[in-house]
Amino acid sequence: MEAKNMIPKTLLVGLAVIAIAYLYGILVEDPKSYLDEIEKSIIDAWSEYITLPKKRFQRVAVGINCNLDLIVPALPLFEALHVKPGGKENHPRLDSLQSFQETFHHFFSKGSAAERAFTNGSIFKEIVEAAESLKEKQYYIGGNAALMASKIKFLFPDVELQLVGPIGPKLSELFSQNIQVPEESHIEEDEVHLIMEYRVGETWGDSTATVATRFITSFDESNSKMSHLETFFSSLLGFEPDLIIISGLHLMEGEGKEFYTGRMKVFRDGLNKLDPTIPVHLELASMANGDLVQEVFREIIPEISSLGLNEQELSFSSHVLKGPHSDDFVHLTGQPEIHKISDMILWILKTFGYSKERPESKLTRVHFHSLTYHILGTIPDAWSNNEAAVAAGTHTAGRQACDVKHLTPEQVELRIPATFTLYSGGPEKQLDHKHPVIFWDYEGYHFVFSPVLVCRDPQKTVGLGDAISATGLMYSQYNRGNLR
Ligand SMILES: *[C@@H]1O[C@H](CO)[C@@H](O)[C@H](O)[C@H]1NC(C)=O
């Protein structure tokens, strides 16, 4: 017996040596060239999926949150304000230079990014003036609505675009000439979001930054009160859009239940009066108030056609509304599992979306985006060109994060698991790099998945979700007339 086994064993060892030598050649000596092949074939495959729909959106109305991002180095700002390091304390809201200093110091010493609103406008104004006096400063377009509008204009210069929101003089200068801003949108002073950056190794008092990150603060009454909501709806009449994109609901979080319930009613009534053949997309953004999220889902979601959101927003929504995998939110770390995300998208469509049993709901599309992959779920009769939309969205994610026009394999990497399932109980899958856009039909809904090629050295991560959602929409075609 032993003698008989000797031959195949020797053969096996021999083959294994050859195989290892071969793998060594491609993986160890030059692991990147092998991996780059995967990325290259995904980039090439995407371009085959990305085709424009037969009927493109031509007139797009966007609102409502707009602001001016002012980026400055954090420590020189405190110097200009004559504020010394002092103690550390995490204040939920900022009302003085002292609470500002203590809260910043708290996060600086921990090395974590944070955002805190000011409750005192005159002190915030003083801080912004000090920031503007610094030599090193940069102004950028900020706010989901403003970012989506400028992305669409960049991708499709021929599209007629109207933007409504609080737009001050500096922000106005940053927009392309061809974005229409109605007169009522202009405000006298920009709503500034102050982004204070610091680098690894910078020291302040007894603390040293262990990572490079940022502290953000603002006193943004226009956006937190959605002061342009009425203007937004009234401006739609003269413009006659064929696509409406809205964001900014999340900014009302700090305003108290009575306030946001009242604004939500105005929002809902405005949506309810719109022509139902015009699709309305709502882009969510980070929310921590479970009650506000519940109101958004119960009151607003059935009044919109399309919803865009990321893993934090999706899993938090499922958590507060007792959807699938609702406890995962509590211990969410790293990237969410693919099948769980698609379960949650299905749940939103089934629970809040259009169906024969719920014909009054307009919701027919959910576009999920995360760092490593995107999934789109639709009612198939209502939306077409969905594969192109997802491919265009994932393609945009890598390009915008790397801040390049064309992706090259060396700049990016695939970060989805080697095997995954597309929905709970589904078969195990592996990505075919030549066909990275996967689509399937499940319980009457159409789903599309594509991985993202994640930028290795990201340059621009602000507004990534906005760019993805705006791109996906512009590659989609709405066929509401097909619904019966
Ligand atoms: C804001 O702070 C200033 C300076 O401390 C103070 O005089 C003013 O009363 C504060 N305003 C509000 C609304 O608290």
Ligand as a Chemical Component Dictionary entry (heavy atoms), coordinates in Angstrom:
data_LIG
# 
_chem_comp.id                   LIG 
_chem_comp.type                 NON-POLYMER 
_chem_comp.pdbx_formal_charge   0 
_chem_comp.three_letter_code    LIG 
# 
loop_
_chem_comp_atom.comp_id 
_chem_comp_atom.atom_id 
_chem_comp_atom.alt_atom_id 
_chem_comp_atom.type_symbol 
_chem_comp_atom.charge 
_chem_comp_atom.model_Cartn_x 
_chem_comp_atom.model_Cartn_y 
_chem_comp_atom.model_Cartn_z 
_chem_comp_atom.pdbx_ordinal 
LIG C1 C1 C 0 -23.759 85.023 23.275 1  
LIG O1 O1 O 0 -22.542 85.287 23.924 2  
LIG C2 C2 C 0 -22.335 86.671 24.226 3  
LIG C3 C3 C 0 -20.933 86.826 24.757 4  
LIG O2 O2 O 0 -20.698 85.956 25.815 5  
LIG C4 C4 C 0 -23.409 87.143 25.189 6  
LIG O3 O3 O 0 -23.251 88.533 25.471 7  
LIG C5 C5 C 0 -24.777 86.884 24.596 8  
LIG O4 O4 O 0 -25.779 87.193 25.517 9  
LIG C6 C6 C 0 -24.910 85.433 24.153 10 
LIG N1 N1 N 0 -26.132 85.251 23.428 11 
LIG C7 C7 C 0 -27.009 84.287 23.696 12 
LIG C8 C8 C 0 -28.204 84.221 22.830 13 
LIG O5 O5 O 0 -26.844 83.495 24.603 14 
# 
loop_
_chem_comp_bond.comp_id 
_chem_comp_bond.atom_id_1 
_chem_comp_bond.atom_id_2 
_chem_comp_bond.value_order 
_chem_comp_bond.pdbx_ordinal 
LIG C1 O1 SING 1  
LIG C1 C6 SING 2  
LIG O1 C2 SING 3  
LIG C2 C3 SING 4  
LIG C2 C4 SING 5  
LIG C3 O2 SING 6  
LIG C4 O3 SING 7  
LIG C4 C5 SING 8  
LIG C5 O4 SING 9  
LIG C5 C6 SING 10 
LIG C6 N1 SING 11 
LIG N1 C7 SING 12 
LIG C7 C8 SING 13 
LIG C7 O5 DOUB 14 
# 
